[in-house]
Amino acid sequence: MTASVSRQADLRARAEGLFPGGVNSPVRAFRSVGRPPLVLDAGSGARVRDADGRWYVDWIGSWGPALLGHARAEVVEAVRAAALDGFALGATSPREVDLGELVRAAMPSMERLRFTSSGTEAAMSAVRLARGATGRDLVIKLAGGYHGHSDGLLVEAGSGVATLAIPGSAGVPAATASATIVVPYNDAPAVEAAFAAHPDRIAAIIVEPVAANAGVIPPADGYLARLRELTAANGAVLIFDEVITGFRVAHGGAQARYSVTPDLTVLGKIVGGGMPVGAYGGRRDLMDLVAPIGPVYQAGTLSGHPLAMAAGAATLRLLTPEIYAGLEATGAALEAGLADAAAEAGVTVGITRVGSLLTVFFRDGAPANAAQAFESDRAAYARFFGVMLDAGILLAPSQFEAWFLSAAHGPAELDQTLAAARPAFAAAAGR
Ligand SMILES: *Cc1c(COP(=O)(O)O)cnc(C)c1O
């Protein structure tokens, strides 16, 4: 008898022989939910297909970029057209100017901006610029906030760092880590205390205006405005990391939704329409400190790559007010349906949502910060995840991530998800 190995199992085994943990980014592993990682080979709209040909309703959404769903025709066509013009030509291209103007129109606080190839680079560069501008070394970040994997920003980070329950990362020099001050999210007095403890030494606060990497945690009323006041009063730069929230919680990002204007903004994910793009930008006087006109160096061989710019621009052009109204409606229906399903199963959960970002926390009530989020019952989440997956509903393989809704999620995907949620909540409750 010949052993029948599925194509997915074969690819998974080969990946494990190539990549640490079989993945090229830790969040793609399913370790915390006790399942083998999926190998996905296609996506269309709100659905993705594994390498054995099985389709799933996808709530991972490429971890944020897929606001319009997968393989949207206009975006595919824009990338094809860009490819025919040659890939990166090593000089400014019309497509960079096009996307740059679209970004600034959505976020006028980005008077000048620069494209990078990832959110990590953009966040790292924004922090470097803040240090260069202020001549100060210390940076405040929020516990559970994720800003990519640059050394200083990995301290008490969210996303995969939180999922794997590691306090930071090995390999980060102590001196680098000690330049990062970590305070709890939604705790303005802690920020005030940090400024008082280190007068004239804090260059910047970097914050996800809606925390979305410890699960979704909305900002408390007035919190972001208070950060704006405290940074201004202390001569520090306010950096909004809008890699997730940009173009998602509103066309103009969280800064538009909450009417608080940062000095610098970091973008990624949606701005690239599914291609590798990051951006940072903000006040002109700050951005004029970036090379070649200023002393803060930052560069990238493939920055502003035309295929990526084309995908981003095609995506941004499709983001109408109707898209955001639809996302809000889908989000509200999903939230209400999940709350009902949990109540029917007798499970206590805290559901948080900001527009098309949602998390079901297996704990009593919505958390206000990462420490509270981390009190969630991870084993219950793993049981919930497993029943959902077996029913063809793909969630992030971690309690501490968002559900990323897309404009392609319609009534069929909602119904299928909520039907599966009933037995999944029962399983989470141990029945
Ligand atoms: C994903 C993410 C990043 C890092 O972006 P990459 O493109 O993965 O480097 C930074 N900040 C936030 C808020 C993110 O969610």
The ligand as an SDF file (V2000), in Angstrom:
LIG
                    3D

 15 15  0  0  0  0  0  0  0  0999 V2000
    2.2870   44.7070   10.8040 C   0  0  0  0  0  0  0  0  0  0  0  0
    2.6490   45.9000   11.6310 C   0  0  0  0  0  0  0  0  0  0  0  0
    3.9060   46.5170   11.5310 C   0  0  0  0  0  0  0  0  0  0  0  0
    5.0300   45.9100   10.7350 C   0  0  0  0  0  0  0  0  0  0  0  0
    4.7750   45.8930    9.3700 O   0  0  0  0  0  0  0  0  0  0  0  0
    5.5940   44.8240    8.4510 P   0  0  0  0  0  0  0  0  0  0  0  0
    5.1710   45.1940    7.0720 O   0  0  0  0  0  0  0  0  0  0  0  0
    5.1310   43.4720    8.9100 O   0  0  0  0  0  0  0  0  0  0  0  0
    7.0190   45.0410    8.6990 O   0  0  0  0  0  0  0  0  0  0  0  0
    4.1210   47.6790   12.2110 C   0  0  0  0  0  0  0  0  0  0  0  0
    3.1580   48.2410   12.9710 N   0  0  0  0  0  0  0  0  0  0  0  0
    1.9430   47.6770   13.1040 C   0  0  0  0  0  0  0  0  0  0  0  0
    0.9000   48.3540   13.9300 C   0  0  0  0  0  0  0  0  0  0  0  0
    1.6580   46.4650   12.4670 C   0  0  0  0  0  0  0  0  0  0  0  0
    0.4820   45.8720   12.6590 O   0  0  0  0  0  0  0  0  0  0  0  0
  1  2  1  0
  2  3  1  0
  2 14  2  0
  3  4  1  0
  3 10  2  0
  4  5  1  0
  5  6  1  0
  6  7  2  0
  6  8  1  0
  6  9  1  0
 10 11  1  0
 11 12  2  0
 12 13  1  0
 12 14  1  0
 14 15  1  0
M  END
$$$$
